[in-house]
Amino acid sequence: MFIPEPEIENKEIIRRYRRLLKVWNARKTEADKEIVRNAFNLAVEAHKGMRRKSGEPYVYHPLDVARIVAEDMGLGTTSIVCALLHDVVEDTDYSLKDIETQFGEKIARIIDGLTKIEEIFDHTTTSIQAENFKKILLTLSDDVRVILIKLADRLHNMRTLDAMPQEKQLKIASETIYLYAPLALRLGLFKIKSELEDLALKYTEPDIYNTISRKLSNTRKQREKFVKVFSAPVMQDLKKKDIDCTVQIEEKSIFSIWEKMKKHEIPFEEVMDIFAVRYVISCKPEDEKVECWKVYAVVTDHYKPNIETLKDWISIPKINGYEALHVTVMSSRGRWVDVQIRSVRMHEIAEKGYVALWQHKKSPYSESGLDEWLNKIRDVLKSDDSNALDFLSDFKMNLFSDEIFLFTPKGDMKTMPQDSTALDFAYNIHTQVGNESIGAKVNHKLVPLKHKLSSGDQVEIITSKKQIPREEWLDFVMTARAKSRIKDAIKEFRKKFKEEGKSVLEKFFNQLNVEFSGGNVQKLQQKVNIPSQIDLYYQASQGNIGLRDVKGAFPEGERGWFKYLRRPFSKSSKNLSETIQEKVREKPESLIIGGDLTKINYEIAACCNPIPGDDVVGFIDKNGNINVHRTNCPEAIKLMSRFGNRIIKSKWRKDETISFLAGLRIHGIDNIGFINELSKIISLDFKLNIRSFHLESSEGILNAIVLIYLPDTGILNKLIERLKKVKEIKKVTRIKRPSDSSL
């Protein structure tokens, strides 16, 4: 049990505050010191008596967030103040007006962007997370510091997630991997992005995280020794050429190593690029490019490069501002080694992202597509689309996509997401160009608007004043900007038919003796599945909604004036979460899978096919049914990040005797009697039923898929270990989805 010790805690608060001041690198005026001190005092006072789940004083959190903002991001006074106060309005009696009075309108606006939506989940809000994230992003049009502080807040929450219950850990970790880590990468915060991914993996795949972490630690000295030998001749030559350079080891993140292990189906020991050797050069900005290529020449004098891996992000920086030369070379020990070459300025941008990039903007040699990306995001955010999930989906398209480089007829280069179409390119040029597009010429050849572009294409858009945007365009554009502009144009066009459609519907309502009110129009919208009132009136004006549709929305018994009297709100109304909690009131913290809970429908998700022993989570769908996923299932991570309020903790019933289907993929060397040996182990030694067996052999190499019924992961893991001992079998892996059982 946690026992507070006020004297020790007060000393710790002061210690953390002093640490914050120590890492605050900005030039501090007396005014700066005073405003930060005032923010600190207010945070301590506002959070007095409040504690985190761990039992620690709550004020530790804003202090540590402020330190991340100052130390890891290099932000200044305003951001530090906002970080210290970011939870004051949400969690205490202080209002935004109080903040504005004491600290000014700018700080109040940033804190407002960081304040979560207060309303609890109800039937009109499909996803609290999506609404919160949309609100945060909307402030991007005013101040990007909102996003940066939010990332610092999320990083500290992930660092202190141990005290939270498991379902909260899964929800927060899923949000992090789905949204916040990619956003950190897009803003150039690679270090923070990697830590967010690793911490998310710690809670979604704890065994894997701990295993890789332990193996990294055990092999660290071996890597350091290898790099010392590898770099010795290179550094010697660089010194002779008077190139001021230091060498570093960049250890790849646990998450990225796990991704490689999954992609190539290999163990940790077979992952080749666990680390990279980085050369950081001190030189004048105007000499950076030449000096980097000099270091490249020295490295490749000693070690042969794989030219296909050469990436020149100095000539064309990444959209987040990242600049460097990357190449893979063959070491004298017969091992491929990743090499990174960058200047001190480039290294600072790689570490601190957007902030360092902005600080270097005064240099004429520093250019980046990040400002262009931020401007595009601001354009997207101007859309008044009220559907948070659509908004989030469109935003993520730009967030995750790799970039391609395209050229206008005049030779100007444009950066766009991979898989962009000619129409996406048109809207990237200008909204009016997109709205009037009828075709395009790609590399001087005529193509349709849905033609997908490739890096290096030269694109010319053909327009016509008679063209208007069409709804089917939304089916093939992929950028958020294009989707937003098309929706806006269609909405503007359909607004012209509002009065005509309204008149048509009013006549239908009058014929049926139904009041033409806002509530009844909404009821019709739900019946015909048209969420927008503008679209409803447009469809009515075009004859696509008739008297029969209105009749279907209002059966005989619901017509007449007395049906429209306002009914008192029922206090017994329950949202979905409350309903489910009531159903599992005997064990409100968990769903016992395989147990005898009446009135609860649950299904084992086919996308990941969990079996007893797997860590699982229940997700409540819109019909109230519960789908049970493995916690590391990509679909589950996506659902938890968007609908975290529909998660229900789940566990397996220990005495369950049902058999579950699992699949194994086996690679090995073909030999006489192999099938007999395999079936003997499964059927006789483990007494398991085989559902199907598919084997292909070519030139002495075999691949097999076996689908088996078994009770839990314990038996499955023992079976895998037993099969690995068979001389002819070289690899055994579990199939994530038994339905995907093709060789």
Residue pairs with C-beta under 8 A, 6 or more apart in sequence:
2 54
2 55
4 51
4 55
9 56
9 57
12 57
12 60
13 44
13 57
13 59
13 60
13 63
16 60
16 63
16 64
16 67
17 40
17 63
19 67
20 63
20 66
20 67
20 70
20 80
21 36
23 67
23 70
23 71
24 36
24 70
24 80
25 70
25 74
26 32
26 70
26 76
26 77
28 77
32 77
35 77
35 81
35 103
36 77
36 80
36 81
36 84
38 102
38 103
39 80
39 81
39 84
39 85
39 103
40 63
40 84
42 84
42 85
42 88
42 94
42 102
43 59
43 62
43 63
43 84
43 85
43 88
44 59
46 88
46 91
46 92
46 93
46 94
47 57
47 58
47 59
47 62
47 87
47 88
47 91
47 92
48 59
50 57
50 58
50 59
50 91
50 92
51 57
51 58
52 58
52 60
52 61
52 160
52 163
53 163
53 164
54 160
54 162
54 163
55 163
58 87
58 91
61 87
61 156
61 157
61 160
62 83
62 84
62 85
62 86
62 87
63 84
64 156
65 83
65 84
65 86
65 149
65 152
65 153
65 156
66 80
66 83
66 84
68 83
68 152
68 155
68 156
69 75
69 79
69 80
69 83
69 148
69 149
69 152
70 79
70 80
72 152
72 155
72 189
72 191
72 192
72 352
73 79
73 148
73 152
73 189
73 192
73 352
73 353
73 355
74 352
74 355
74 356
74 359
75 145
75 148
75 149
75 355
78 106
78 107
78 110
78 145
79 145
79 148
79 149
81 103
81 107
82 107
82 110
82 111
82 114
82 145
82 149
83 149
83 152
83 153
85 99
85 103
85 107
85 111
86 111
86 114
86 149
86 153
88 94
88 99
88 111
89 95
89 96
89 99
89 111
89 112
89 115
90 115
90 116
90 118
96 108
96 111
96 112
96 115
97 108
99 107
99 108
99 111
100 107
100 108
106 143
109 139
109 142
109 143
110 139
110 143
110 145
110 146
110 149
112 139
113 135
113 136
113 138
113 139
113 142
113 143
113 146
114 136
114 146
114 149
114 150
114 153
116 132
116 135
117 128
117 131
117 132
117 135
119 125
120 575
121 128
121 575
121 576
121 577
121 645
122 575
123 575
123 576
125 131
126 388
126 389
126 643
127 388
127 389
127 392
127 642
127 643
127 645
128 644
128 645
129 175
129 641
129 642
129 643
129 644
129 645
130 388
130 389
130 391
130 392
130 642
131 388
133 179
133 388
133 392
134 388
134 391
134 392
136 146
136 147
136 150
137 147
137 377
137 381
137 395
138 381
139 146
139 147
140 146
140 147
140 374
140 377
140 378
140 381
141 378
141 381
141 382
144 187
144 354
144 374
147 183
147 187
148 187
148 354
148 355
150 180
151 180
151 183
151 184
151 187
151 189
151 192
151 196
152 192
154 176
154 180
154 196
155 192
155 195
155 196
157 172
158 172
158 173
158 176
158 195
158 196
158 199
158 200
159 199
161 169
161 172
161 173
161 199
161 203
164 172
165 589
165 649
166 649
167 617
167 647
167 648
167 649
169 203
170 203
170 204
170 617
170 631
170 640
170 647
171 640
171 641
171 644
171 647
172 203
172 644
173 199
173 200
173 201
173 202
173 203
173 204
174 200
174 204
174 636
174 637
174 638
174 639
174 640
174 641
174 644
175 640
175 641
175 644
176 196
176 197
176 199
176 200
177 196
177 197
177 200
177 201
177 204
177 637
177 641
178 637
178 638
178 641
178 642
179 392
179 396
179 399
179 641
180 196
181 193
181 196
181 197
181 200
182 193
182 396
182 399
182 400
183 399
184 190
184 192
184 193
184 196
184 353
185 193
185 320
186 319
186 320
186 373
186 399
187 320
187 353
187 354
187 370
188 320
188 321
188 322
188 349
188 350
188 352
188 353
188 354
188 356
188 357
188 370
189 352
189 353
189 354
190 322
190 350
190 351
190 353
191 351
194 253
194 255
194 256
195 253
197 253
197 255
197 256
198 209
198 253
198 254
198 255
200 255
201 208
201 209
201 254
201 255
201 258
202 209
204 631
204 632
204 637
205 258
205 631
205 632
208 258
209 254
209 258
211 268
212 254
212 257
212 258
212 268
213 254
215 268
216 251
216 254
216 257
216 274
219 274
220 251
223 249
223 251
223 274
223 275
224 249
226 331
226 333
226 335
227 247
227 249
227 275
227 277
230 277
230 303
230 331
230 332
230 337
231 247
231 277
233 302
234 247
234 279
234 298
234 299
234 302
235 245
235 247
237 298
237 301
237 302
238 245
238 279
238 295
238 298
241 294
241 298
243 281
243 291
243 294
243 295
243 298
244 281
244 282
244 283
245 279
245 280
245 281
245 282
245 295
246 279
246 280
247 277
247 278
247 279
247 280
248 277
248 278
248 279
248 280
249 275
249 276
249 277
249 278
250 275
250 276
250 277
250 278
250 340
251 274
251 275
252 273
252 274
252 275
252 276
257 268
257 271
257 274
260 266
260 271
260 273
261 267
261 268
261 271
264 270
264 271
265 731
265 733
272 335
272 336
273 328
273 336
273 338
275 338
276 337
276 338
276 339
276 340
277 337
277 338
277 339
277 340
278 339
278 340
278 341
278 342
278 347
279 295
279 299
279 339
279 340
279 341
279 342
280 342
280 343
280 344
280 347
281 288
281 291
281 292
281 295
281 341
281 342
281 343
281 344
282 343
282 344
283 291
283 343
283 344
285 343
285 345
285 363
285 365
285 366
286 365
288 314
288 343
288 345
288 346
288 365
289 314
289 315
291 343
292 314
292 324
292 325
292 341
292 342
292 343
293 325
295 325
295 341
296 325
296 327
296 341
299 305
299 327
299 329
299 339
299 341
300 327
300 329
303 329
303 330
303 331
303 332
303 337
304 329
304 330
305 327
305 328
305 329
305 330
306 327
306 328
306 329
306 330
306 336
309 326
309 327
309 328
310 325
310 326
310 327
311 325
311 326
311 327
312 325
313 322
313 323
313 324
313 325
313 326
314 323
314 324
314 325
314 346
316 405
316 413
317 323
317 367
317 368
317 369
318 369
318 403
319 368
319 369
319 370
319 372
319 373
319 403
319 415
320 353
320 354
320 368
320 369
320 370
320 373
321 349
321 353
321 354
321 357
321 368
321 369
321 370
322 346
322 349
322 350
323 342
323 343
323 346
323 349
323 350
324 340
324 341
324 342
324 346
324 350
325 340
325 341
325 342
326 338
326 339
326 340
326 341
327 338
327 339
328 336
328 337
328 338
328 339
329 336
329 337
329 339
330 336
330 337
331 337
342 350
345 360
345 363
345 366
348 356
348 360
349 356
349 357
349 360
354 370
357 366
357 368
357 370
360 366
369 403
369 415
372 415
373 398
373 415
376 398
376 428
376 479
376 480
376 481
377 395
377 398
377 480
379 481
379 484
380 394
380 395
380 398
380 480
380 481
380 484
382 484
383 391
383 484
383 487
383 488
385 391
385 484
385 487
387 531
389 642
392 642
394 480
394 483
394 484
395 480
397 417
397 478
397 479
397 480
398 417
398 479
398 480
398 481
401 417
401 418
401 419
401 478
402 417
402 418
403 415
403 416
403 417
403 418
404 415
404 416
404 417
404 418
404 420
404 453
404 454
404 455
405 413
405 414
405 415
405 455
405 456
406 413
406 414
406 415
406 416
406 420
406 425
406 453
406 455
406 456
406 457
406 458
406 459
407 413
407 414
407 456
407 457
407 458
407 459
408 414
408 429
408 458
408 459
408 460
409 458
409 459
409 460
414 425
414 428
414 429
416 424
416 425
416 428
416 453
416 479
417 424
417 478
417 479
419 452
419 478
420 428
420 452
420 453
420 478
420 479
421 449
421 450
421 451
421 452
421 453
421 476
421 477
421 478
422 437
422 439
422 440
422 442
422 447
422 448
422 449
422 450
422 451
422 453
422 459
422 461
423 434
423 437
423 440
423 449
423 450
423 473
423 476
423 477
423 482
424 453
424 477
424 478
424 479
424 481
424 482
425 440
425 453
425 459
425 461
426 433
426 434
426 437
426 440
426 449
426 461
426 463
426 482
427 433
427 434
427 477
427 479
427 481
427 482
427 485
427 486
428 479
428 481
428 482
429 461
431 485
431 489
433 461
433 463
434 469
434 482
434 485
434 486
435 467
435 468
435 469
435 485
435 489
436 463
436 464
436 465
436 467
437 449
437 461
437 462
437 463
437 467
438 449
438 462
438 463
438 464
438 467
439 446
439 447
439 448
439 449
439 462
440 446
440 447
440 448
440 449
440 451
440 459
440 460
440 461
440 462
441 447
441 459
441 460
441 462
442 451
442 453
442 457
442 458
442 459
442 460
443 457
443 458
444 458
449 473
449 476
450 476
453 459
468 489
468 493
469 485
469 486
469 489
469 490
469 493
470 490
471 490
473 482
473 486
474 483
474 486
474 487
477 483
477 486
491 532
491 534
494 534
494 535
494 537
494 538
495 534
497 537
497 538
497 541
497 542
498 534
498 537
498 538
500 537
500 541
501 536
501 537
501 538
501 539
501 540
501 541
502 537
502 540
504 540
504 541
504 545
505 516
505 521
505 524
505 536
505 537
505 540
505 545
505 550
506 516
508 546
508 547
508 550
509 515
509 516
509 520
509 550
510 516
511 547
512 547
512 550
512 551
512 554
512 559
513 559
513 560
513 561
514 520
514 550
514 554
514 559
515 561
515 564
517 564
519 564
520 553
520 554
520 564
521 533
521 536
523 553
523 554
524 536
524 545
524 549
524 550
524 553
525 531
525 532
525 533
525 536
526 553
527 549
527 552
527 553
528 536
528 539
528 545
528 549
528 553
530 536
530 539
536 545
539 545
574 582
576 620
576 624
576 646
577 620
577 645
577 646
579 624
580 600
580 620
580 624
580 626
580 648
581 588
583 597
583 599
583 600
584 590
584 591
584 597
584 600
584 648
589 649
590 648
590 649
590 650
590 651
591 597
591 600
591 602
591 618
591 626
591 628
591 648
591 649
591 650
591 651
592 651
592 652
592 653
593 602
593 612
593 616
593 618
593 628
593 650
593 651
593 652
593 653
593 656
594 612
594 652
594 653
594 656
594 658
595 653
600 626
601 624
601 625
601 626
602 618
602 625
602 626
602 627
602 628
603 625
603 626
603 627
603 628
604 610
604 628
604 660
605 627
605 628
605 629
605 630
605 633
605 635
605 636
606 737
606 739
607 629
607 633
607 634
607 635
607 737
608 629
608 630
608 632
608 633
608 635
608 636
608 736
608 737
609 660
609 661
609 662
609 736
609 737
609 738
609 739
610 616
610 628
610 629
610 630
610 633
611 660
611 661
611 662
611 710
611 711
611 712
611 713
611 716
612 652
612 656
612 660
612 711
612 712
612 713
613 652
613 712
613 713
613 714
613 716
614 630
614 631
614 713
615 630
615 631
615 632
616 628
616 629
616 630
616 631
616 650
616 651
616 652
617 628
617 629
617 631
617 636
617 640
617 647
617 648
617 649
617 650
618 626
618 627
618 628
618 647
618 648
618 649
618 650
619 626
619 627
619 628
619 629
619 636
619 639
619 640
619 643
619 646
619 647
619 648
620 626
620 646
620 647
620 648
621 627
621 646
626 648
626 650
628 650
629 635
629 636
629 639
630 636
639 646
640 647
652 712
656 711
657 711
658 711
659 689
659 709
659 710
659 711
660 709
660 710
660 711
660 712
661 691
661 707
661 708
661 709
661 738
662 707
662 708
662 709
662 710
662 716
662 734
662 735
662 738
663 705
663 706
663 707
663 708
663 734
663 735
663 737
663 738
663 741
664 705
664 706
664 708
664 719
664 720
664 723
664 732
664 733
664 734
664 735
665 703
665 704
665 705
665 732
665 733
665 734
665 735
666 678
666 702
666 703
666 704
666 705
666 706
666 723
666 729
666 731
666 732
667 701
667 702
667 703
667 729
667 730
667 731
667 732
668 674
668 701
668 702
668 704
668 726
668 728
668 729
668 730
668 731
669 700
669 701
669 702
669 728
669 730
670 697
670 700
670 701
670 702
670 728
671 728
674 702
674 728
675 693
675 695
677 726
677 728
678 704
678 706
678 723
678 726
679 690
679 693
681 719
681 722
681 723
681 726
682 688
682 690
682 706
682 708
682 719
683 689
683 690
685 722
686 710
686 715
686 718
686 719
686 722
688 708
688 709
688 710
688 715
688 719
689 708
689 709
690 706
690 707
690 708
691 707
691 708
691 709
692 705
692 706
692 707
692 741
693 704
693 705
693 706
693 707
694 704
694 705
694 706
694 741
694 743
695 702
695 703
695 704
695 705
696 702
696 703
696 704
696 743
697 703
703 743
704 743
705 735
705 741
705 742
705 743
707 738
707 741
708 719
710 716
710 719
716 734
720 732
720 734
723 729
723 732
724 732
735 741
